[in-house]
């Protein structure tokens, strides 16, 4: 990618125009057949920021699709999610096999005054990188396809006062199924998931080396995710599925492990231990320690004497 222009799509209509599609029938929601997409550009790569949501069910997509720092060859059926404001890249190549699949687009304005306007922020997979997309079985793909086509049928028919409610209900159901299928993917990919847990332990150990903490302070969830080459949302979801804890929870567990070790085996003061563990203020360390153990650092130390 060499300084290619970044397009901005504020509306679904603008995206349709770039994709060589007729104007959308509904200004705020559209179901696109991937087989009809023909990007109107001579650029070898397209980059864009879209100000609407998209859910793509893709198969045999030519080229590489990327957002964030990750890329993926779409040679299998999978589901990916893009939220408003995310930067998207597409390497445009002539496909050997005609692409198939569906792209559901919906603008945030369509969600106004609905339950989904609040709950859509809870779906972490809108922040996953493309190589963390959802691989689906044929049965799962059929379910998602049917829900997308239900949405298309609804806005193709006469729009009335019930249309928005019915479409929102279908999107909510699609997101609920996606959440379930991701849970299945975390389990069925157990080997790779547990390899990531092993790498997490090593990254945390490196972070909690004496000099690192004094110099850099406590690691953040963002830092840990970058060290593991995954997105923060994906790491958080995976850890919740495998261990029931957040990334922050794992960081705190490692912190408590190191704190207990020093409180029980050294004569260092609480302030010295806090400093070694990356805290600027000993009070912050003591507050966190008590919140997690129901004991102050000194009370914990006294229990060993």
Secondary structure, DSSP 8 states (H G I E B T S, - for coil): --S--EEEE-SHHHHHHHTT----SSSSEEEEEGGG-------SEEEEEESSEEEEEEES--SEEEETTEEEE--S-EEEEE-TT-EEEEE----SS--EEEEEEE-GGGGTTSTHHHHGGG-GGGG--GGG-EE--HHHHHHHHHHHHHHHHHHHS---TTHHHHHHHHHHHHHHHHHHHHHHHHHHTHHHHHHHHHHHHHHHHHHTSHHHHHHH-S--HHHHHHHHTS-HHHHHHHHHHHHS--HHHHHHHHHHHHHHHHHHH----HHHHHHHTT-S-HHHHHHHHHHHHSS-HHHHHHTT-
